Amino acid sequence: MEATSINTTGDVVTFLIEQHMRIRELFAEVAQAPTAEQREQKFYELRRLLAVHETAEEEIIHPRFRREVHDGADIIQARLKEENKAKRQLADIEAVDIDSPEFDAKLAALRDGVLAHADHEEHEEFNRLRSELEPDELARLRNAVKFAEAMAPTRPHPGVESASANLLVGPFAAMMDRAKDAISKPRKK
């Protein structure tokens, strides 16, 4: 399953929440994978979904929320700090052997931070965004997010959390990431 294969007729909030649910599932699937190959496959899928999901939020959702909501800048600043921490953790975990106890510990720490971040987004950002914007605008934002994800880097890039940084660095990073993915993509068994 590719990161953008979540199909919904709902708005951007529904789409992003469905991705959060898939992220939760993937954390469990990585942790419970019976073989190293299956664990690697699930981790690859998780890493990719996290990378494209966060990039789209940083390019599309966070800037819109910051403009539309009275205290949006403060809320977004907190989310960006969480995203930076998760990107650093994700980049760090990639250097660890997938069968090691260290991987398990780092995965658990990443999971806890990412799921707390998703809860913050859902309760502090998404609900308010839904109440501030019209349904047709939320539907258009879903399309913008899906487009951003199709063009997004597929690996974490700590320090690239703003819309402007993503637009500046993102295309080159995405090209390099997709080349690395083509070379190193785990084989499905």
N, C-alpha and C positions, 0 to 999 in steps of 0.2 A: 504494500500500500504506500503510495507516494504521499507526501505531506499535504498536497493540495487536492487529494482525491476525496476529501470529505464533501459530500454533495448535500446541499440544503436549499430549500426554497425560501428559507427565513432570511432575516436581516443579518447585518454584520455581527451583532451581539450573539445571535444564535450560532452563527458560523464559528466565532472565536471560542464560545463556550464548548461547542462540539469538539474543537481542537483540544481544548483543555482536558476534556474527558478522554480523548485518544492519548494524550500525553500521560495521563494517570495510568491508563491501561498499559502503555508501553513500558513505563517504569516497572510495573509488576511483571510483564513479560520478560524483560531483560533479567530481572532478579531471579525468575523462576525457570529460565531456559535450561533444559537438561544437558545441552552440549555447548562447548565453546563456540562452535560454528553458529548455532542458533542464537546464542547470546550476542555474538558479534553482529549478526543480521539485525536483531532487534535493537541493539544499541545504535547501529548505523541509522535505522529508521527514526529512532528517538532523536538522535543528534540532528538529523536533517529537519525534522518537524520543528524542533525547538529553534533552530537557526532561522528558518524561513518565517515562522510564526512571529518571532520577536522582531525581525526586521520589518515586517509589514506593520506591526503595531507601532514601531518607532517612526516609520515613514508616514503612516496614514492616520492611525487612531490617536496616538498621543498628541500630535500637533492639533488635531481637530478638537480634542477634549480640552486642551489648554486654552484654545480660543473661545470655546462655547460655555465653559463652566467657570463660575466666579472664582473659586479657589483651585482651579485646574492646574496651575503651574506648580503649586506645592505638592499636589497629589502625584503629578507626573514626575517630578524630581525624585520622589521616593521610589516610584516604579523603575525609573532609569537606574538608580543605585542597585536595586534588586537584580535588574537585568544584567548589569555589568558584573556583579558578583557571580551570577549563574554562568555567564560566558567564561569567566576566569576558571570556575570550577570545571566546566565542561572541557575547556582546553586542557586543563591539568589532568583530568581523568583519562584523556586520550593517550597520555604517555605511560599509562599503567597497564600491566598485563591483565587481560580480561578475565583470566582464571584466578587471579590473586585475591587474597583477603583484603588487600588495600583497595582494589577495584570495588569490592562490595561496600566498604566503608565510605569511599568517595561517592559512589552511586547513591547510597542512603542519604548522605549530606546534601547532595545535589537535589535529590527527590524532595527532601523536606523544604529546601529553599524555593524550589520551583513551584511546588504545590501551594506554599504560603503566598507566593507572588501571584499565582493564578487566582487564589481566593481574594486577595486584595483587589486585583483588577476587576473581578466579577462584582464585588460588593461596592467598591469605591469609585470605579470608573465606568464599567459597562452599564450598570443600572442607571446612573446619572446621565450617561450619554443617550441612552434609550429615552429617558424622560425629556431631554432637551431637543432632540431632533425628530423630525417628521419621519413616518415609516418609509416614504419613498427615498429620503436621503439616506436612511440606514441601509436600504437595499442597494443604493448606488455605492455606498461605502464598502459593502460586501464585495462588489465587483472590483473596486479599487484595491482592496486587500488581496483578493485572489490574483490580480495582475501583479502586484508588488511581490507576492510570494513566488510567482513564476520566474521573476527576475532576480530574486534574492540570493545571497550567498547561502551555501548549504552547510557551512561550518561556523563555529563561533569565532567572532572577531572582537575580543574585549577592547573596550575603549571607543567602539563605534556604536553609540547608543542614540545619537540625535538624528533627526531627519536629515539635516544637512550633511552630517558625516556619512550617513548611509548613502546618500545620493552622490557624494564625492567619491567614496571608497568602494561602495557597493558593487558597481558594475564590474570593476576589475577583480574584486574579491570573488564575486559570483563566477566569473569566467574561470579563475584559477581553481576555485572549489569544485566546480563541475568537471574540470579536467582531472583533478585528483580523484574525484568520485569515480570517474570512468575507469581509471587505472586500478583503484583499490577497492572497488565495490565488492562486498562479500557475496559469494555465490550462494544462490538459493539451493538448498538440498531437498 
